Amino acid sequence: MVESAGRGPDRGAVLITGASSGLGRAMAKGLAEQGYHVFAGVRRASDGRELEAFHPGLQSVILDVTEEKTVTDVAEFLGEELGERGLGGLINNAGIAQVGPLEYLGQEQWQHQLDVNVLGAVAVTREMLPLVRRGSGRLIFVGSIGGRLAPPLLGPYCASKFALEGLTEALRHELRPWGIPVVLLVPGTVRTAIWSKTRDQVDALSRQVPAEALERYRAFFQQLSRSVDQQQRNGLDVDVVTRSALRAMTAAKPRPRYVIGAEANMVEFLTRMLPSRIKGPVVARVAGFPGRSTVSHRQR
């Protein structure tokens, strides 16, 4: 069942997934303030009520991107609500970050990562595309610079963001005949709760993995914890990404990719210019992760 509340005046309808917190919540508020009627996808009714209290242009819908029934329920609800008007935009934002060394991560962790970040976006896009066609709208996906460069222990998260790079490129070609823009937002690290959760994951994982794993990857765990703390202090403010989302929504001819922030632009430059055999050591050095010479034969 879809839960909703009354709505205010708007200049177009947008659905945003993962709007309960962080970047999704900020984008929902920002677009509502700009006059959009925002359908904010949340998993808990209480989160929806808090959003709806913020602005009359915000309307919550219960949406878990990994549950097919909630996705189809929302599509049916929006079809009835919007009629021939359709959706002016769909922003696939829902995402999580699983961390850890590949050889010690279970299959279920990889499955959950891809279910939310990739297959969830696919399911929502497939169900909402008829409404986007009807509304002459556009598709926006929230990627990451982690879709261009993958630090150690962030393999699952980065794999999902690399997948979005390929997914959006294919969709862009498929939908070009109908003039439906497909946009990928590529921010650097954003100060949201996802990274404090990642920090908790790192701490928990370092306690749970076998002693052998901790011996092998201790330096990686320690550096990732330091990196997350630094990112929480120096990462992009969510409003910076919200402004890019607004540009992607309003531009007559939006760019295929919006690379957001100095960190993201630097990484974009490095990945384009450096060959892979050089990129690896450079990334390890800049990020502070151990290189080959620091790992003993016994740890291998």
N, C-alpha and C positions, 0 to 999 in steps of 0.2 A: 504494500500500500504506500502511496506517495503522500507525504505530509507537507502542507504548505500553509502560507498565511496571506493576508491581503497585500496588494502591491500598489505602488505609486506610479506616477507618470514616467515614461521612459522614451528613449529614442531608438530602441532596438533591443532585441532579446538575446542574451548570452547565457550559455550553460558553462559553469566552471566546476570541474571535479576537484576533490580534495580541498574543499573550502573550509574545513573545520578549524584549521590553524595555519600558522606560518604564511607562506607566500600565497597560497590559494585564498586564504581569508583576506589578506591585504589586497589582492587583485579584485576580489568580490566587492570590497568596500570602495576601492578606488574607482571602479567602473560604474558602480551605483551612483557615486557622487558626480560622475560625469554625465549622468542622465540615462544610463543603460538600465534596462530591466534585467537584473541578474538572477538567474536560477542557480543557487549555490548548493552544490552537491555535498552533503554531510552524511556521516554514518550514525550520528546520534541526534535525536530530536532536540536535546538541550542545547547543542551547538547551533542548531538552526534557529532556535528562539533567540539566542544572543545576537546572531547576525541580523535577524529581522528587526530587532529593536534598534539597530544602528541606523537604518535608513529604510524609507518606504519602498524604495526600488529593489530591495533585497527580498527574495523569496526562496526559502530552503526546500530542498527535495532530498529525501533519504536515498542515498546512492552509495553502494559499495561496488566498486568497479570489478571486483572479483566474483560477484554474485550475479549470474546471468539474469535472474528474475528481477532484481532491483533495477538493472539496466533497461530491460524491456518495459518494466512498469513506468519508469521515468519517460521513456520514449513515447509511450502511449499517452501519458498524462500531458506532456508538452504538445503532442499533436492535437489533443483536444483543447488545450488552453490557447494555443497560438493560431490554430486553423491555417488559413492560407498564408498568413504572415510569415510563418516559419522562424527559424533561428538565424539571427545575424552573425552568430559566432559560436564556436565550441572551443573551449580552452581545456585541453587535457593536461591537468596539473598534478593529479594524484601520484604520489611517489613515496618510496621508503628507501632506506640504505642498509643493506646487510654488509657486514665486514668480516674479514678473517682470511687466513691463508687457504688457498683452494684445497690443499690436501687434507685439511682438517674441518672443512665445512660439509655438512650433510646435504643430501640432495633436496630435502624439504626446504632448506634455507634458500637454495638457488631457485627452487620452484616458486616460493613465495615472492622473491624479488622480481622475477620475470612476470608472475601473475599480476602484480600490482602495476609495475612501471611500463610493461610492454603489452601483455595480453589484455590487461584492463583498458588501456588506451585504444587498442584495436577493437575491443567489444563495444566501447562507447561510441567510437567513430562510426562503426558499421551501423549501429542502431540509430544514430542521430543524423547520418548523412542525408536521408530523405528530407529531413527538416531543414538542413543547411542548404540543400538544393532549392527548396521551396522559398527560403528567405534570401536567396542570392548571398549567402553568408560565406564565412571562411573558417578554416581549421587552424588552430594554433596549438602547438605542443611545447611543453616546457622541458627542454633538454638540459644540458649542462656542459661545461668545458670538460667534464669527466667523460664526455662522449668523443673527445679528441685525444685525451691523454689519460692513462690509467696508472695511478700510483699503486704501490703494493698494498695489499690487504683490502683494497676497494674493488676487487675484481667483479663481484656480483653487481654492485651499483653501476660501475663503469660499463660493464657488458650491457646492461639495460639501456644506458644512455647512448652507447655506440649503436645499439639496435634502433633507437629512435632516429638517429641520423639516416640510416638506410630506409626505415619505414617512411619517413617524411619525403625523402627523395623519390621513392617509388610512387607515393600518393600524388606528389606534385605532377609527375608525368601522366599518371592515370586520369587526373581530374582537369588537366589543362584544357581539353576540348570544351569543357563547360565553364571555363573561367573561374573555377573555385580556387582561391589562393590557399596554399598550404605553407604555414610559417613555423619555423623552429626558433624558439628563444634559447639562446646559449649564454647563460650567465656564468660568471665565476662563482666562488663560494658566497652564499647568501646567509646572513645571520638569521637563522630560523631554528626551531626546536629540533629539526631533523639531525643537526650536528650534536646537540646535547644528548640526544638519544644514541647517536653513534658513539659518543664518548662513554656512555654507560655500557654499550655493547662491547667496546674494546676492553673495559675493565672487567666485565663479566666473563668475556671469552678468555682473557688471560688467566682467570681463575679456574676455568672449566677444562681447558685443553690439557692433554697429557703433558707430563713433565718434559718429554722429548720435544713436543711442539714449542713449549715455552723456551726451552734452551735454544732451539733453532731460530725462533722468530722474536726473541725478547727485544732486540734492538728495533725491530719494525714496530712492535706494539708500543714501545716507549715513544718512538718518533711520531707515530700516528696520533697518540694522545696529545703530544705537544702541538702537533699541527692543528688538531681539532680545537684546542684551546685558543690558538692564535687566530684561527678562522672565525671563531665566535667573537673575538675582539675586533678584527680588521675586515671582516667580510662585508659584502654589499648590503646596504639597507634594502628592505623589501620594497620600499617606495621607488627605488631606482628601476627595479624589474617591472613594477606596476606601470611605470611611465612607458617602458618599452612595449608592454602588452597593449597599452592604450594606442600607441603609434601603430602597432600591427593591426589593431582593430579599425582604425580610422583612415589609414593611408589608402588612397585610391589604388595604388599599385604597391602593396607591401613587399618588403624584401623577403627572399626565401629564408634567410637566417639573420637574426639580430644578435650579434656578439656583444655582450653587456659587461662593461667594467674593464679596468686596466689589466687585472689578472687574466681574464678571459682573452683579451686581445693579445697579450704577451704569449700565452700558450698557443693561441691560434697561429701566431707568427712562427713560433718555434716548430710546431708540428708541420707546417708547410715548408719550412726552409731546411730543417735538419734531416739528414737520412737516419733511418732507424738505428743503425749501429752506433751513431754518435748521440742520438737523442736519449737513449737509455742511460748512459753514464752522466749526461748533463742533467737529466731530470733527477737522478739519484743525488747528485751533488747539490743542486739547488734546493731540493726538498729535504735534504739532511738524512736520507735513508742510506743504510749501509750498502757499499758496493762489494764487488767480488773479493777484493783483497782483504776485506775486514772479516770475512767468514772463514772460520777454520775448517780444515778437512774433517775433523770430528763432528762439527755441526752439520755438515752436508749429509 
